[in-house]
Amino acid sequence: MFRKGESKGMSRNPPPGPGNVGSRIEEAVELIEMELRHAIAYVNDAVIPQVRRESISAMRSLSDRLRNLADRIEQHQGPPRHSGGRDQTPGTPPGGAQS
């Protein structure tokens, strides 16, 4: 049973016309703005805190590794040596070359 002026397959929404385009664009803009607000809230509430936690953890881990590396370098270096004002070439024992 069809109403007068309707045909099968026609929607009840009026066809887009010059008067409806502006309102449909405004509605689309409002929906986009709402979705954007939700996305911003999600990033602020969930993503940023997680990134901060993981970054802090990574920096602490890196700091520990660097501290361990510095300790190992310091242990292998031994006490500071004084060359008596002479420059020592690499591979030359302290005190100069011996014959």
C-alpha positions, 0 to 999 in steps of 0.5 A: 500500500503506497501513499499518494506521491510515493513509489516503491523504493523511494526513501522518506528522506527528501532528495538532496536539494539546495536547501538541504545541502547546507544542513547536511554539511553542518550535521557532518561537521558536527559528527566529525567534531564529535569523533575528533573530540573522542579521539583526542580524549582517547589519546590523552587518557590512554595513549599518552600515559602508556607511552610515558610509562614505557618511556620511563621504563626504557630510560631507566633500563638504558641508564642501568646499562650505561652505568654497568658499561661505565663500571666495566670500563672503569674496572678495566682501566685501572688506576690513573697513570701519570706519564710524567709529562710525556705523551705515551703512544698506544701500545707503548708500556708506561715508562717508554720503550725498552730495548 
